[in-house]
Amino acid sequence: MSNYPFRTRIIAVAVIFIAAVLAAYFIIRPSGELPIYHPSELDQRLVGESAKSEQGEHRIKPFHLIDQDGDSVFLSSVAGKVVLADFFFTTCGSICPKMSTQMQRVQEAFKGDDRVMLLSHSVTPEADSVPVLRAYAQEYGVDHRRWRLLTGDRKQIYHLARTSYFAALDEGDGGPDDFVHTENFVLVDPLGRIRGFYDGTKAVEADRAMQDMRTLLKAMKN
């Protein structure tokens, strides 16, 4: 019995400590706020060499690609929008159909919101021409206003994957023998900053991405 008051004090101190930690957490990071990812905070195997020494906030780098309708898409085309990006190829029979199915769900969830854009970058752009992408778009019910399937310069796309979106391992130079194959969905805010990573093959992860997208959209109203 003599140890009972001591144990009670220990428990009380532990409860107070946990409460203080939780309070500090919510003071420093308000509820619902998403992280802003910097290259130094990520698995360095995903970070392209040129991005490892970046100072300040990381933002998606400028690009010029072509979509399924033959229209040019620039970084400026999605400026001020909440963007969900992935990397795929039309002949992929493993993870890509699952990813495109989840992107289809995201498109449906935000079909009436012009502040959202989905970007799917082909990692075999030499094979995924505009007509091929157009056929793929029809298969998945892609709405040009909300979801762009992108082709263009191979090295540019691979550079984006590794030094902008950090969606794939930093191995290779974007040449003929290089190949990116990743299930990652990457969430980008209206300022071009990375705010989330998700497994695009899983519905539960796509649901989490959509919830985070709603958080960013809500913040845009403030």
DRENDO-1510 file (C-alpha; in Angstrom, 1 decimal, always signed):
<recs>
REC; n; res; u; v; w
REC; 1; MET; +0.0; +0.0; +0.0 .
REC; 2; SER; +2.9; +2.3; +0.7 .
REC; 3; ASN; +3.8; +2.5; -3.0 .
REC; 4; TYR; +0.3; +3.5; -4.1 .
REC; 5; PRO; +0.7; +7.4; -3.6 .
REC; 6; PHE; +4.0; +7.2; -5.5 .
REC; 7; ARG; +2.4; +5.3; -8.4 .
REC; 8; THR; -0.4; +7.8; -8.4 .
REC; 9; ARG; +2.0; +10.7; -8.6 .
REC; 10; ILE; +3.9; +9.1; -11.5 .
REC; 11; ILE; +0.6; +8.6; -13.4 .
REC; 12; ALA; -0.4; +12.1; -12.8 .
REC; 13; VAL; +2.9; +13.5; -14.0 .
REC; 14; ALA; +2.7; +11.3; -17.1 .
REC; 15; VAL; -0.8; +12.5; -17.8 .
REC; 16; ILE; +0.3; +16.2; -17.4 .
REC; 17; PHE; +3.3; +15.6; -19.7 .
REC; 18; ILE; +1.2; +14.0; -22.4 .
REC; 19; ALA; -1.3; +16.8; -22.2 .
REC; 20; ALA; +1.4; +19.4; -22.5 .
REC; 21; VAL; +2.9; +17.6; -25.6 .
REC; 22; LEU; -0.5; +17.5; -27.2 .
REC; 23; ALA; -1.2; +21.1; -26.4 .
REC; 24; ALA; +2.2; +22.2; -27.9 .
REC; 25; TYR; +1.6; +20.1; -31.0 .
REC; 26; PHE; -1.7; +21.8; -31.7 .
REC; 27; ILE; -0.3; +25.3; -31.0 .
REC; 28; ILE; +2.6; +24.7; -33.4 .
REC; 29; ARG; +0.5; +22.9; -36.0 .
REC; 30; PRO; -3.2; +23.7; -36.0 .
REC; 31; SER; -5.7; +20.9; -36.5 .
REC; 32; GLY; -6.2; +19.9; -40.1 .
REC; 33; GLU; -3.1; +21.7; -41.4 .
REC; 34; LEU; -1.1; +19.7; -43.9 .
REC; 35; PRO; +2.7; +19.5; -44.0 .
REC; 36; ILE; +4.7; +21.4; -46.6 .
REC; 37; TYR; +7.4; +19.0; -47.8 .
REC; 38; HIS; +11.0; +20.0; -48.5 .
REC; 39; PRO; +13.5; +17.7; -50.2 .
REC; 40; SER; +15.6; +17.5; -47.0 .
REC; 41; GLU; +12.6; +15.9; -45.2 .
REC; 42; LEU; +12.1; +13.1; -47.7 .
REC; 43; ASP; +13.7; +9.8; -48.4 .
REC; 44; GLN; +16.8; +11.0; -50.1 .
REC; 45; ARG; +16.6; +8.1; -52.6 .
REC; 46; LEU; +13.6; +9.9; -54.1 .
REC; 47; VAL; +15.3; +13.3; -54.4 .
REC; 48; GLY; +17.1; +14.3; -57.6 .
REC; 49; GLU; +20.6; +15.5; -57.0 .
REC; 50; SER; +19.8; +19.0; -58.2 .
REC; 51; ALA; +17.1; +19.3; -55.6 .
REC; 52; LYS; +19.1; +18.2; -52.6 .
REC; 53; SER; +20.7; +21.6; -52.0 .
REC; 54; GLU; +17.5; +23.6; -52.5 .
REC; 55; GLN; +17.0; +26.5; -50.0 .
REC; 56; GLY; +13.6; +27.8; -49.0 .
REC; 57; GLU; +10.3; +26.3; -50.0 .
REC; 58; HIS; +10.3; +23.7; -52.7 .
REC; 59; ARG; +7.9; +24.3; -55.6 .
REC; 60; ILE; +7.1; +22.4; -58.8 .
REC; 61; LYS; +9.4; +23.5; -61.6 .
REC; 62; PRO; +8.1; +25.0; -64.9 .
REC; 63; PHE; +7.2; +22.5; -67.6 .
REC; 64; HIS; +5.7; +22.4; -71.1 .
REC; 65; LEU; +3.8; +19.2; -72.0 .
REC; 66; ILE; +1.0; +18.1; -74.3 .
REC; 67; ASP; -2.3; +16.6; -73.2 .
REC; 68; GLN; -4.7; +14.1; -74.7 .
REC; 69; ASP; -6.4; +16.7; -76.9 .
REC; 70; GLY; -3.1; +18.1; -78.3 .
REC; 71; ASP; -3.2; +21.2; -76.1 .
REC; 72; SER; -0.1; +22.6; -74.4 .
REC; 73; VAL; +0.0; +22.4; -70.6 .
REC; 74; PHE; +2.3; +24.6; -68.7 .
REC; 75; LEU; +3.0; +25.1; -65.0 .
REC; 76; SER; +1.1; +28.4; -65.4 .
REC; 77; SER; -1.9; +26.4; -66.7 .
REC; 78; VAL; -2.4; +25.0; -63.2 .
REC; 79; ALA; -1.2; +27.9; -61.1 .
REC; 80; GLY; -3.6; +28.7; -58.3 .
REC; 81; LYS; -5.1; +25.2; -58.4 .
REC; 82; VAL; -5.0; +22.1; -56.2 .
REC; 83; VAL; -3.2; +19.5; -58.2 .
REC; 84; LEU; -3.0; +15.7; -57.8 .
REC; 85; ALA; -0.3; +14.2; -60.0 .
REC; 86; ASP; +0.9; +10.7; -60.9 .
REC; 87; PHE; +3.1; +8.9; -63.5 .
REC; 88; PHE; +1.7; +6.1; -65.6 .
REC; 89; PHE; +1.8; +4.5; -69.1 .
REC; 90; THR; -1.1; +3.3; -71.2 .
REC; 91; THR; +0.2; -0.2; -71.8 .
REC; 92; CYS; +0.9; -0.9; -68.1 .
REC; 93; GLY; -1.1; -3.9; -66.9 .
REC; 94; SER; -0.2; -3.9; -63.2 .
REC; 95; ILE; -0.5; -0.8; -61.1 .
REC; 96; CYS; -1.6; +1.8; -63.7 .
REC; 97; PRO; -5.2; +0.6; -64.2 .
REC; 98; LYS; -5.7; +0.7; -60.5 .
REC; 99; MET; -4.2; +4.2; -60.3 .
REC; 100; SER; -6.4; +5.4; -63.2 .
REC; 101; THR; -9.4; +4.0; -61.5 .
REC; 102; GLN; -8.7; +5.9; -58.4 .
REC; 103; MET; -8.0; +9.1; -60.4 .
REC; 104; GLN; -11.4; +8.6; -62.0 .
REC; 105; ARG; -12.9; +8.6; -58.5 .
REC; 106; VAL; -11.1; +11.8; -57.6 .
REC; 107; GLN; -12.3; +13.4; -60.9 .
REC; 108; GLU; -15.9; +12.5; -60.0 .
REC; 109; ALA; -15.5; +13.9; -56.5 .
REC; 110; PHE; -14.4; +17.3; -57.8 .
REC; 111; LYS; -16.1; +17.4; -61.2 .
REC; 112; GLY; -17.7; +20.7; -60.5 .
REC; 113; ASP; -14.7; +22.5; -59.0 .
REC; 114; ASP; -12.5; +24.4; -61.4 .
REC; 115; ARG; -9.9; +24.9; -58.6 .
REC; 116; VAL; -8.8; +21.2; -59.0 .
REC; 117; MET; -6.7; +19.7; -61.7 .
REC; 118; LEU; -5.4; +16.1; -62.1 .
REC; 119; LEU; -2.1; +15.5; -64.0 .
REC; 120; SER; -1.1; +12.1; -65.2 .
REC; 121; HIS; +2.3; +12.1; -66.8 .
REC; 122; SER; +3.2; +9.3; -69.3 .
REC; 123; VAL; +6.6; +7.7; -68.6 .
REC; 124; THR; +6.6; +6.2; -72.1 .
REC; 125; PRO; +5.8; +9.4; -74.0 .
REC; 126; GLU; +7.4; +8.0; -77.2 .
REC; 127; ALA; +4.6; +5.4; -77.3 .
REC; 128; ASP; +1.9; +7.4; -75.6 .
REC; 129; SER; +1.1; +9.9; -78.4 .
REC; 130; VAL; -1.8; +12.2; -78.4 .
REC; 131; PRO; -4.1; +9.7; -80.2 .
REC; 132; VAL; -3.1; +6.9; -77.8 .
REC; 133; LEU; -3.7; +9.2; -74.8 .
REC; 134; ARG; -7.1; +10.2; -76.2 .
REC; 135; ALA; -8.2; +6.6; -76.5 .
REC; 136; TYR; -7.0; +5.9; -72.9 .
REC; 137; ALA; -8.9; +9.0; -71.8 .
REC; 138; GLN; -12.1; +7.7; -73.4 .
REC; 139; GLU; -11.7; +4.4; -71.7 .
REC; 140; TYR; -11.5; +6.1; -68.2 .
REC; 141; GLY; -14.0; +8.8; -68.9 .
REC; 142; VAL; -11.5; +11.6; -68.6 .
REC; 143; ASP; -12.9; +15.1; -68.5 .
REC; 144; HIS; -10.4; +17.5; -70.2 .
REC; 145; ARG; -11.5; +20.3; -67.9 .
REC; 146; ARG; -10.4; +18.4; -64.8 .
REC; 147; TRP; -7.9; +15.7; -65.8 .
REC; 148; ARG; -4.9; +16.0; -68.3 .
REC; 149; LEU; -3.0; +13.0; -69.6 .
REC; 150; LEU; +0.4; +14.4; -70.5 .
REC; 151; THR; +3.1; +13.4; -73.0 .
REC; 152; GLY; +6.1; +15.2; -74.4 .
REC; 153; ASP; +9.9; +15.2; -73.9 .
REC; 154; ARG; +10.9; +12.1; -72.0 .
REC; 155; LYS; +13.8; +13.7; -70.1 .
REC; 156; GLN; +11.6; +16.6; -69.0 .
REC; 157; ILE; +9.0; +14.2; -67.6 .
REC; 158; TYR; +11.6; +12.1; -65.8 .
REC; 159; HIS; +13.2; +15.2; -64.4 .
REC; 160; LEU; +9.8; +16.4; -63.1 .
REC; 161; ALA; +9.3; +13.0; -61.4 .
REC; 162; ARG; +12.6; +13.2; -59.6 .
REC; 163; THR; +13.3; +16.8; -58.9 .
REC; 164; SER; +9.8; +18.3; -58.7 .
REC; 165; TYR; +7.3; +15.7; -57.5 .
REC; 166; PHE; +9.8; +13.2; -55.8 .
REC; 167; ALA; +7.6; +10.4; -57.0 .
REC; 168; ALA; +10.2; +7.9; -58.0 .
REC; 169; LEU; +13.7; +6.7; -57.1 .
REC; 170; ASP; +16.5; +9.0; -58.3 .
REC; 171; GLU; +18.1; +6.5; -60.6 .
REC; 172; GLY; +18.7; +7.1; -64.3 .
REC; 173; ASP; +18.9; +10.0; -66.6 .
REC; 174; GLY; +15.6; +9.9; -68.5 .
REC; 175; GLY; +17.3; +8.1; -71.4 .
REC; 176; PRO; +16.1; +5.1; -73.4 .
REC; 177; ASP; +17.2; +2.6; -70.7 .
REC; 178; ASP; +15.7; +4.6; -67.8 .
REC; 179; PHE; +12.2; +3.7; -66.5 .
REC; 180; VAL; +10.0; +5.2; -63.9 .
REC; 181; HIS; +7.3; +3.0; -62.4 .
REC; 182; THR; +5.6; +4.3; -59.3 .
REC; 183; GLU; +2.3; +4.1; -57.6 .
REC; 184; ASN; +2.6; +7.5; -55.9 .
REC; 185; PHE; +0.0; +10.2; -56.1 .
REC; 186; VAL; +1.4; +13.6; -55.2 .
REC; 187; LEU; -0.7; +16.5; -53.9 .
REC; 188; VAL; +0.4; +20.0; -54.8 .
REC; 189; ASP; -1.2; +23.2; -53.4 .
REC; 190; PRO; -2.1; +26.4; -55.3 .
REC; 191; LEU; +1.4; +27.8; -54.7 .
REC; 192; GLY; +3.1; +24.8; -56.2 .
REC; 193; ARG; +4.2; +23.2; -52.9 .
REC; 194; ILE; +4.0; +19.5; -52.2 .
REC; 195; ARG; +1.5; +18.7; -49.4 .
REC; 196; GLY; +1.0; +14.9; -49.5 .
REC; 197; PHE; +2.0; +11.5; -50.9 .
REC; 198; TYR; -0.4; +8.6; -51.4 .
REC; 199; ASP; -0.5; +5.0; -52.7 .
REC; 200; GLY; -2.6; +5.5; -55.8 .
REC; 201; THR; -3.5; +1.8; -56.1 .
REC; 202; LYS; -5.5; +1.8; -52.9 .
REC; 203; ALA; -9.0; +3.3; -52.5 .
REC; 204; VAL; -8.4; +4.2; -48.9 .
REC; 205; GLU; -5.3; +6.2; -49.9 .
REC; 206; ALA; -7.3; +8.0; -52.6 .
REC; 207; ASP; -9.9; +8.8; -50.0 .
REC; 208; ARG; -7.2; +10.3; -47.8 .
REC; 209; ALA; -5.9; +12.3; -50.8 .
REC; 210; MET; -9.4; +13.7; -51.5 .
REC; 211; GLN; -9.8; +14.7; -47.8 .
REC; 212; ASP; -6.5; +16.5; -47.9 .
REC; 213; MET; -7.6; +18.2; -51.2 .
REC; 214; ARG; -10.8; +19.4; -49.5 .
REC; 215; THR; -8.6; +20.8; -46.7 .
REC; 216; LEU; -6.6; +22.8; -49.2 .
REC; 217; LEU; -9.7; +24.0; -51.0 .
REC; 218; LYS; -11.3; +25.1; -47.7 .
REC; 219; ALA; -8.1; +27.1; -46.9 .
REC; 220; MET; -8.4; +28.9; -50.3 .
REC; 221; LYS; -11.7; +30.4; -49.1 .
REC; 222; ASN; -10.0; +32.1; -46.1 .
</recs>
